């Protein structure tokens, strides 16, 4: 089954990009919308590096895309004190 989701792009007020799938998942959980997935190849023909960039948007201009600044800072599970 193929589901087509259409976003009203005119309502997007803030855009961000990341290459961290963990950050993408956190932002999606917080209401961000995935706008585009972009694959980029670079390097020498014998050694090609692939980078995937995720572009996300939010309707709230005050949405905080920097809540998780570095992928290594993202907890897999909630931290208990």
Gaussian input, Z-matrix of N, CA and C with variables (Angstrom, degrees):
# hf/3-21g

backbone

0 1
 N
 C     1     B1
 C     2     B2     1     A1
 N     3     B3     2     A2     1     D1
 C     4     B4     3     A3     2     D2
 C     5     B5     4     A4     3     D3
 N     6     B6     5     A5     4     D4
 C     7     B7     6     A6     5     D5
 C     8     B8     7     A7     6     D6
 N     9     B9     8     A8     7     D7
 C    10    B10     9     A9     8     D8
 C    11    B11    10    A10     9     D9
 N    12    B12    11    A11    10    D10
 C    13    B13    12    A12    11    D11
 C    14    B14    13    A13    12    D12
 N    15    B15    14    A14    13    D13
 C    16    B16    15    A15    14    D14
 C    17    B17    16    A16    15    D15
 N    18    B18    17    A17    16    D16
 C    19    B19    18    A18    17    D17
 C    20    B20    19    A19    18    D18
 N    21    B21    20    A20    19    D19
 C    22    B22    21    A21    20    D20
 C    23    B23    22    A22    21    D21
 N    24    B24    23    A23    22    D22
 C    25    B25    24    A24    23    D23
 C    26    B26    25    A25    24    D24
 N    27    B27    26    A26    25    D25
 C    28    B28    27    A27    26    D26
 C    29    B29    28    A28    27    D27
 N    30    B30    29    A29    28    D28
 C    31    B31    30    A30    29    D29
 C    32    B32    31    A31    30    D30
 N    33    B33    32    A32    31    D31
 C    34    B34    33    A33    32    D32
 C    35    B35    34    A34    33    D33
 N    36    B36    35    A35    34    D34
 C    37    B37    36    A36    35    D35
 C    38    B38    37    A37    36    D36
 N    39    B39    38    A38    37    D37
 C    40    B40    39    A39    38    D38
 C    41    B41    40    A40    39    D39
 N    42    B42    41    A41    40    D40
 C    43    B43    42    A42    41    D41
 C    44    B44    43    A43    42    D42
 N    45    B45    44    A44    43    D43
 C    46    B46    45    A45    44    D44
 C    47    B47    46    A46    45    D45
 N    48    B48    47    A47    46    D46
 C    49    B49    48    A48    47    D47
 C    50    B50    49    A49    48    D48
 N    51    B51    50    A50    49    D49
 C    52    B52    51    A51    50    D50
 C    53    B53    52    A52    51    D51
 N    54    B54    53    A53    52    D52
 C    55    B55    54    A54    53    D53
 C    56    B56    55    A55    54    D54
 N    57    B57    56    A56    55    D55
 C    58    B58    57    A57    56    D56
 C    59    B59    58    A58    57    D57
 N    60    B60    59    A59    58    D58
 C    61    B61    60    A60    59    D59
 C    62    B62    61    A61    60    D60
 N    63    B63    62    A62    61    D61
 C    64    B64    63    A63    62    D62
 C    65    B65    64    A64    63    D63
 N    66    B66    65    A65    64    D64
 C    67    B67    66    A66    65    D65
 C    68    B68    67    A67    66    D66
 N    69    B69    68    A68    67    D67
 C    70    B70    69    A69    68    D68
 C    71    B71    70    A70    69    D69
 N    72    B72    71    A71    70    D70
 C    73    B73    72    A72    71    D71
 C    74    B74    73    A73    72    D72
 N    75    B75    74    A74    73    D73
 C    76    B76    75    A75    74    D74
 C    77    B77    76    A76    75    D75
 N    78    B78    77    A77    76    D76
 C    79    B79    78    A78    77    D77
 C    80    B80    79    A79    78    D78
 N    81    B81    80    A80    79    D79
 C    82    B82    81    A81    80    D80
 C    83    B83    82    A82    81    D81
 N    84    B84    83    A83    82    D82
 C    85    B85    84    A84    83    D83
 C    86    B86    85    A85    84    D84
 N    87    B87    86    A86    85    D85
 C    88    B88    87    A87    86    D86
 C    89    B89    88    A88    87    D87
 N    90    B90    89    A89    88    D88
 C    91    B91    90    A90    89    D89
 C    92    B92    91    A91    90    D90
 N    93    B93    92    A92    91    D91
 C    94    B94    93    A93    92    D92
 C    95    B95    94    A94    93    D93
 N    96    B96    95    A95    94    D94
 C    97    B97    96    A96    95    D95
 C    98    B98    97    A97    96    D96
 N    99    B99    98    A98    97    D97
 C   100   B100    99    A99    98    D98
 C   101   B101   100   A100    99    D99
 N   102   B102   101   A101   100   D100
 C   103   B103   102   A102   101   D101
 C   104   B104   103   A103   102   D102
 N   105   B105   104   A104   103   D103
 C   106   B106   105   A105   104   D104
 C   107   B107   106   A106   105   D105
 N   108   B108   107   A107   106   D106
 C   109   B109   108   A108   107   D107
 C   110   B110   109   A109   108   D108
 N   111   B111   110   A110   109   D109
 C   112   B112   111   A111   110   D110
 C   113   B113   112   A112   111   D111
 N   114   B114   113   A113   112   D112
 C   115   B115   114   A114   113   D113
 C   116   B116   115   A115   114   D114
 N   117   B117   116   A116   115   D115
 C   118   B118   117   A117   116   D116
 C   119   B119   118   A118   117   D117
 N   120   B120   119   A119   118   D118
 C   121   B121   120   A120   119   D119
 C   122   B122   121   A121   120   D120
 N   123   B123   122   A122   121   D121
 C   124   B124   123   A123   122   D122
 C   125   B125   124   A124   123   D123
 N   126   B126   125   A125   124   D124
 C   127   B127   126   A126   125   D125
 C   128   B128   127   A127   126   D126
 N   129   B129   128   A128   127   D127
 C   130   B130   129   A129   128   D128
 C   131   B131   130   A130   129   D129
 N   132   B132   131   A131   130   D130
 C   133   B133   132   A132   131   D131
 C   134   B134   133   A133   132   D132
 N   135   B135   134   A134   133   D133
 C   136   B136   135   A135   134   D134
 C   137   B137   136   A136   135   D135
 N   138   B138   137   A137   136   D136
 C   139   B139   138   A138   137   D137
 C   140   B140   139   A139   138   D138
 N   141   B141   140   A140   139   D139
 C   142   B142   141   A141   140   D140
 C   143   B143   142   A142   141   D141
 N   144   B144   143   A143   142   D142
 C   145   B145   144   A144   143   D143
 C   146   B146   145   A145   144   D144
 N   147   B147   146   A146   145   D145
 C   148   B148   147   A147   146   D146
 C   149   B149   148   A148   147   D147
 N   150   B150   149   A149   148   D148
 C   151   B151   150   A150   149   D149
 C   152   B152   151   A151   150   D150
 N   153   B153   152   A152   151   D151
 C   154   B154   153   A153   152   D152
 C   155   B155   154   A154   153   D153
 N   156   B156   155   A155   154   D154
 C   157   B157   156   A156   155   D155
 C   158   B158   157   A157   156   D156
 N   159   B159   158   A158   157   D157
 C   160   B160   159   A159   158   D158
 C   161   B161   160   A160   159   D159
 N   162   B162   161   A161   160   D160
 C   163   B163   162   A162   161   D161
 C   164   B164   163   A163   162   D162
 N   165   B165   164   A164   163   D163
 C   166   B166   165   A165   164   D164
 C   167   B167   166   A166   165   D165
 N   168   B168   167   A167   166   D166
 C   169   B169   168   A168   167   D167
 C   170   B170   169   A169   168   D168
 N   171   B171   170   A170   169   D169
 C   172   B172   171   A171   170   D170
 C   173   B173   172   A172   171   D171
 N   174   B174   173   A173   172   D172
 C   175   B175   174   A174   173   D173
 C   176   B176   175   A175   174   D174
 N   177   B177   176   A176   175   D175
 C   178   B178   177   A177   176   D176
 C   179   B179   178   A178   177   D177
 N   180   B180   179   A179   178   D178
 C   181   B181   180   A180   179   D179
 C   182   B182   181   A181   180   D180
 N   183   B183   182   A182   181   D181
 C   184   B184   183   A183   182   D182
 C   185   B185   184   A184   183   D183
 N   186   B186   185   A185   184   D184
 C   187   B187   186   A186   185   D185
 C   188   B188   187   A187   186   D186
 N   189   B189   188   A188   187   D187
 C   190   B190   189   A189   188   D188
 C   191   B191   190   A190   189   D189
 N   192   B192   191   A191   190   D190
 C   193   B193   192   A192   191   D191
 C   194   B194   193   A193   192   D192
 N   195   B195   194   A194   193   D193
 C   196   B196   195   A195   194   D194
 C   197   B197   196   A196   195   D195
 N   198   B198   197   A197   196   D196
 C   199   B199   198   A198   197   D197
 C   200   B200   199   A199   198   D198
 N   201   B201   200   A200   199   D199
 C   202   B202   201   A201   200   D200
 C   203   B203   202   A202   201   D201
 N   204   B204   203   A203   202   D202
 C   205   B205   204   A204   203   D203
 C   206   B206   205   A205   204   D204
 N   207   B207   206   A206   205   D205
 C   208   B208   207   A207   206   D206
 C   209   B209   208   A208   207   D207
 N   210   B210   209   A209   208   D208
 C   211   B211   210   A210   209   D209
 C   212   B212   211   A211   210   D210
 N   213   B213   212   A212   211   D211
 C   214   B214   213   A213   212   D212
 C   215   B215   214   A214   213   D213
 N   216   B216   215   A215   214   D214
 C   217   B217   216   A216   215   D215
 C   218   B218   217   A217   216   D216
 N   219   B219   218   A218   217   D217
 C   220   B220   219   A219   218   D218
 C   221   B221   220   A220   219   D219
 N   222   B222   221   A221   220   D220
 C   223   B223   222   A222   221   D221
 C   224   B224   223   A223   222   D222
 N   225   B225   224   A224   223   D223
 C   226   B226   225   A225   224   D224
 C   227   B227   226   A226   225   D225
 N   228   B228   227   A227   226   D226
 C   229   B229   228   A228   227   D227
 C   230   B230   229   A229   228   D228
 N   231   B231   230   A230   229   D229
 C   232   B232   231   A231   230   D230
 C   233   B233   232   A232   231   D231
 N   234   B234   233   A233   232   D232
 C   235   B235   234   A234   233   D233
 C   236   B236   235   A235   234   D234
 N   237   B237   236   A236   235   D235
 C   238   B238   237   A237   236   D236
 C   239   B239   238   A238   237   D237
 N   240   B240   239   A239   238   D238
 C   241   B241   240   A240   239   D239
 C   242   B242   241   A241   240   D240

   B1=1.4394
   B2=1.5239
   B3=1.3106
   B4=1.4513
   B5=1.5224
   B6=1.3439
   B7=1.4538
   B8=1.5164
   B9=1.2949
   B10=1.4507
   B11=1.5268
   B12=1.3178
   B13=1.4528
   B14=1.5136
   B15=1.2986
   B16=1.4556
   B17=1.5254
   B18=1.3107
   B19=1.4542
   B20=1.5180
   B21=1.3176
   B22=1.4492
   B23=1.5202
   B24=1.3285
   B25=1.4606
   B26=1.5169
   B27=1.3118
   B28=1.4646
   B29=1.5263
   B30=1.3427
   B31=1.4637
   B32=1.5283
   B33=1.3272
   B34=1.4675
   B35=1.5258
   B36=1.3315
   B37=1.4708
   B38=1.5165
   B39=1.3325
   B40=1.4626
   B41=1.5184
   B42=1.3345
   B43=1.4651
   B44=1.5231
   B45=1.3278
   B46=1.4601
   B47=1.5226
   B48=1.3186
   B49=1.4652
   B50=1.5225
   B51=1.3186
   B52=1.4608
   B53=1.5201
   B54=1.3234
   B55=1.4595
   B56=1.5292
   B57=1.3282
   B58=1.4644
   B59=1.5262
   B60=1.3248
   B61=1.4609
   B62=1.5284
   B63=1.3240
   B64=1.4661
   B65=1.5252
   B66=1.3258
   B67=1.4583
   B68=1.5311
   B69=1.3180
   B70=1.4614
   B71=1.5242
   B72=1.3122
   B73=1.4632
   B74=1.5198
   B75=1.3174
   B76=1.4714
   B77=1.5263
   B78=1.3274
   B79=1.4610
   B80=1.5307
   B81=1.3205
   B82=1.4608
   B83=1.5253
   B84=1.3291
   B85=1.4694
   B86=1.5258
   B87=1.3387
   B88=1.4626
   B89=1.5286
   B90=1.3350
   B91=1.4520
   B92=1.5152
   B93=1.3243
   B94=1.4629
   B95=1.5212
   B96=1.3345
   B97=1.4593
   B98=1.5271
   B99=1.3218
   B100=1.4537
   B101=1.5181
   B102=1.3324
   B103=1.4606
   B104=1.5231
   B105=1.3461
   B106=1.4623
   B107=1.5223
   B108=1.3185
   B109=1.4645
   B110=1.5168
   B111=1.3283
   B112=1.4654
   B113=1.5233
   B114=1.3318
   B115=1.4599
   B116=1.5224
   B117=1.3205
   B118=1.4626
   B119=1.5284
   B120=1.3153
   B121=1.4586
   B122=1.5213
   B123=1.3321
   B124=1.4601
   B125=1.5211
   B126=1.3313
   B127=1.4566
   B128=1.5099
   B129=1.2911
   B130=1.4525
   B131=1.5265
   B132=1.3324
   B133=1.4710
   B134=1.5310
   B135=1.3233
   B136=1.4622
   B137=1.5234
   B138=1.3148
   B139=1.4634
   B140=1.5255
   B141=1.3167
   B142=1.4580
   B143=1.5281
   B144=1.3104
   B145=1.4638
   B146=1.5225
   B147=1.3108
   B148=1.4566
   B149=1.5194
   B150=1.3105
   B151=1.4516
   B152=1.5236
   B153=1.3087
   B154=1.4581
   B155=1.5208
   B156=1.3173
   B157=1.4580
   B158=1.5233
   B159=1.3133
   B160=1.4591
   B161=1.5219
   B162=1.3192
   B163=1.4555
   B164=1.5272
   B165=1.3336
   B166=1.4590
   B167=1.5144
   B168=1.3221
   B169=1.4482
   B170=1.5146
   B171=1.3354
   B172=1.4607
   B173=1.5232
   B174=1.3091
   B175=1.4600
   B176=1.5212
   B177=1.3210
   B178=1.4697
   B179=1.5224
   B180=1.3389
   B181=1.4635
   B182=1.5231
   B183=1.3373
   B184=1.4700
   B185=1.5348
   B186=1.3220
   B187=1.4678
   B188=1.5241
   B189=1.3280
   B190=1.4642
   B191=1.5202
   B192=1.3215
   B193=1.4651
   B194=1.5175
   B195=1.3261
   B196=1.4602
   B197=1.5222
   B198=1.3181
   B199=1.4659
   B200=1.5228
   B201=1.3129
   B202=1.4576
   B203=1.5176
   B204=1.3211
   B205=1.4582
   B206=1.5151
   B207=1.2964
   B208=1.4583
   B209=1.5168
   B210=1.3261
   B211=1.4673
   B212=1.5210
   B213=1.3373
   B214=1.4619
   B215=1.5176
   B216=1.3334
   B217=1.4485
   B218=1.5198
   B219=1.3127
   B220=1.4461
   B221=1.5185
   B222=1.3191
   B223=1.4681
   B224=1.5187
   B225=1.3334
   B226=1.4613
   B227=1.5202
   B228=1.3136
   B229=1.4513
   B230=1.5318
   B231=1.3279
   B232=1.4578
   B233=1.5336
   B234=1.3237
   B235=1.4578
   B236=1.5244
   B237=1.3273
   B238=1.4641
   B239=1.5222
   B240=1.3255
   B241=1.4787
   B242=1.5008
   A1=108.47
   A2=117.01
   A3=122.73
   A4=108.92
   A5=116.67
   A6=121.19
   A7=108.82
   A8=116.52
   A9=120.95
   A10=108.00
   A11=116.03
   A12=121.59
   A13=107.54
   A14=116.02
   A15=120.22
   A16=108.76
   A17=115.78
   A18=121.07
   A19=108.36
   A20=115.80
   A21=120.36
   A22=107.20
   A23=116.27
   A24=121.03
   A25=113.13
   A26=118.11
   A27=119.80
   A28=111.61
   A29=117.24
   A30=120.83
   A31=112.93
   A32=117.11
   A33=120.85
   A34=108.65
   A35=116.41
   A36=121.72
   A37=112.82
   A38=117.12
   A39=120.92
   A40=108.44
   A41=116.21
   A42=122.02
   A43=108.50
   A44=115.46
   A45=121.01
   A46=108.50
   A47=115.83
   A48=121.65
   A49=108.73
   A50=115.72
   A51=121.40
   A52=108.69
   A53=115.73
   A54=120.59
   A55=110.97
   A56=117.05
   A57=122.13
   A58=110.87
   A59=116.58
   A60=120.47
   A61=109.94
   A62=117.72
   A63=120.58
   A64=110.47
   A65=116.93
   A66=120.18
   A67=110.43
   A68=117.25
   A69=120.85
   A70=109.90
   A71=117.20
   A72=120.47
   A73=111.74
   A74=117.85
   A75=121.04
   A76=110.80
   A77=116.80
   A78=120.03
   A79=110.92
   A80=117.38
   A81=120.30
   A82=110.53
   A83=116.99
   A84=121.36
   A85=111.65
   A86=116.73
   A87=121.24
   A88=112.61
   A89=117.49
   A90=120.41
   A91=116.17
   A92=117.97
   A93=120.35
   A94=108.59
   A95=116.61
   A96=123.39
   A97=109.06
   A98=116.07
   A99=120.44
   A100=108.53
   A101=116.13
   A102=121.56
   A103=112.99
   A104=115.93
   A105=119.52
   A106=109.97
   A107=115.37
   A108=122.24
   A109=105.77
   A110=115.70
   A111=120.84
   A112=109.43
   A113=116.98
   A114=122.35
   A115=108.92
   A116=115.13
   A117=120.63
   A118=108.73
   A119=116.99
   A120=122.45
   A121=108.64
   A122=116.17
   A123=120.10
   A124=108.70
   A125=116.09
   A126=120.58
   A127=112.67
   A128=114.17
   A129=123.88
   A130=108.74
   A131=118.78
   A132=120.07
   A133=114.21
   A134=118.43
   A135=119.91
   A136=112.16
   A137=116.64
   A138=120.76
   A139=108.17
   A140=115.02
   A141=121.28
   A142=108.94
   A143=115.51
   A144=121.86
   A145=108.09
   A146=115.75
   A147=120.86
   A148=109.67
   A149=115.62
   A150=122.20
   A151=107.40
   A152=115.86
   A153=120.30
   A154=107.41
   A155=116.05
   A156=121.98
   A157=108.91
   A158=115.29
   A159=122.68
   A160=108.00
   A161=117.25
   A162=122.77
   A163=107.49
   A164=114.98
   A165=120.78
   A166=110.49
   A167=116.24
   A168=121.14
   A169=110.35
   A170=115.55
   A171=121.65
   A172=108.68
   A173=116.24
   A174=120.95
   A175=112.54
   A176=117.67
   A177=121.69
   A178=108.85
   A179=118.16
   A180=119.82
   A181=113.51
   A182=117.03
   A183=121.27
   A184=112.06
   A185=117.65
   A186=120.96
   A187=109.20
   A188=116.28
   A189=121.41
   A190=110.76
   A191=116.65
   A192=120.84
   A193=111.89
   A194=117.95
   A195=121.91
   A196=112.66
   A197=116.57
   A198=120.00
   A199=109.85
   A200=116.01
   A201=122.87
   A202=105.98
   A203=116.84
   A204=120.05
   A205=113.90
   A206=118.23
   A207=121.69
   A208=109.09
   A209=117.64
   A210=119.72
   A211=113.25
   A212=117.96
   A213=120.23
   A214=112.51
   A215=118.05
   A216=121.58
   A217=112.25
   A218=117.41
   A219=120.24
   A220=110.53
   A221=117.19
   A222=117.96
   A223=111.19
   A224=116.06
   A225=120.09
   A226=110.48
   A227=115.37
   A228=122.23
   A229=107.92
   A230=117.35
   A231=118.25
   A232=110.92
   A233=115.25
   A234=120.46
   A235=108.32
   A236=115.74
   A237=121.01
   A238=108.52
   A239=115.60
   A240=120.21
   A241=111.08
   D1=134.91
   D2=-178.61
   D3=-110.30
   D4=118.73
   D5=178.27
   D6=-105.33
   D7=129.35
   D8=177.84
   D9=-105.75
   D10=122.64
   D11=178.63
   D12=-108.39
   D13=124.81
   D14=179.00
   D15=-109.94
   D16=126.84
   D17=177.21
   D18=-101.45
   D19=141.71
   D20=175.45
   D21=-83.25
   D22=95.80
   D23=-174.37
   D24=-64.49
   D25=-20.72
   D26=179.48
   D27=-68.81
   D28=-17.29
   D29=178.56
   D30=-87.93
   D31=-11.10
   D32=-179.85
   D33=-70.95
   D34=125.87
   D35=-178.15
   D36=-112.81
   D37=-15.20
   D38=-178.57
   D39=-143.38
   D40=139.78
   D41=-178.76
   D42=-130.14
   D43=143.13
   D44=175.76
   D45=-143.47
   D46=166.03
   D47=177.99
   D48=-138.39
   D49=147.55
   D50=178.08
   D51=-152.76
   D52=157.93
   D53=173.73
   D54=-107.49
   D55=4.16
   D56=-178.49
   D57=-94.30
   D58=115.75
   D59=178.95
   D60=-65.23
   D61=-32.25
   D62=177.52
   D63=-64.13
   D64=-42.18
   D65=178.65
   D66=-67.40
   D67=-39.62
   D68=177.30
   D69=-57.48
   D70=-47.78
   D71=-178.92
   D72=-62.34
   D73=-40.67
   D74=177.09
   D75=-63.60
   D76=-44.94
   D77=-179.03
   D78=-65.86
   D79=-39.80
   D80=176.66
   D81=-60.82
   D82=-40.80
   D83=177.42
   D84=-62.63
   D85=-26.31
   D86=-178.62
   D87=-94.52
   D88=10.78
   D89=173.30
   D90=100.11
   D91=3.09
   D92=176.86
   D93=-71.93
   D94=155.51
   D95=179.85
   D96=-112.31
   D97=131.05
   D98=176.73
   D99=-75.65
   D100=118.33
   D101=-176.85
   D102=-95.41
   D103=-37.46
   D104=-176.10
   D105=-160.76
   D106=148.06
   D107=170.44
   D108=-118.11
   D109=126.38
   D110=-174.89
   D111=-125.19
   D112=124.51
   D113=177.41
   D114=-100.58
   D115=134.18
   D116=-177.65
   D117=-127.50
   D118=129.43
   D119=176.42
   D120=-106.29
   D121=139.86
   D122=176.96
   D123=-148.63
   D124=168.00
   D125=177.87
   D126=107.68
   D127=-174.43
   D128=-179.32
   D129=-78.79
   D130=149.32
   D131=-179.20
   D132=-54.36
   D133=-28.98
   D134=179.57
   D135=-82.91
   D136=-17.67
   D137=179.19
   D138=-140.49
   D139=95.63
   D140=-177.20
   D141=-98.80
   D142=134.89
   D143=176.97
   D144=-107.37
   D145=132.72
   D146=178.06
   D147=-109.04
   D148=133.99
   D149=175.47
   D150=-125.11
   D151=135.65
   D152=176.15
   D153=-112.35
   D154=125.77
   D155=178.55
   D156=-112.43
   D157=135.93
   D158=179.91
   D159=-110.78
   D160=128.45
   D161=179.22
   D162=-109.04
   D163=125.92
   D164=-176.65
   D165=-126.19
   D166=154.07
   D167=178.34
   D168=-133.96
   D169=157.87
   D170=178.60
   D171=-137.83
   D172=147.32
   D173=179.68
   D174=-81.00
   D175=-16.26
   D176=179.04
   D177=-94.03
   D178=116.82
   D179=-179.10
   D180=-65.30
   D181=-14.37
   D182=179.60
   D183=-98.17
   D184=4.92
   D185=179.27
   D186=-58.26
   D187=140.19
   D188=-174.47
   D189=-102.14
   D190=98.39
   D191=177.30
   D192=-76.90
   D193=-11.80
   D194=-178.75
   D195=-99.46
   D196=14.72
   D197=178.59
   D198=-56.40
   D199=-38.06
   D200=174.57
   D201=-116.66
   D202=101.29
   D203=-170.83
   D204=-77.57
   D205=-37.24
   D206=-178.45
   D207=-126.37
   D208=140.41
   D209=179.20
   D210=-54.56
   D211=-33.79
   D212=-179.09
   D213=-69.53
   D214=-16.83
   D215=-179.35
   D216=-87.36
   D217=-7.16
   D218=-177.91
   D219=-78.18
   D220=119.96
   D221=177.77
   D222=-75.68
   D223=141.41
   D224=174.60
   D225=-72.29
   D226=-34.60
   D227=-178.68
   D228=-131.09
   D229=155.58
   D230=176.78
   D231=-57.93
   D232=140.09
   D233=179.86
   D234=-85.92
   D235=128.78
   D236=178.93
   D237=-102.78
   D238=133.69
   D239=177.86
   D240=-94.26

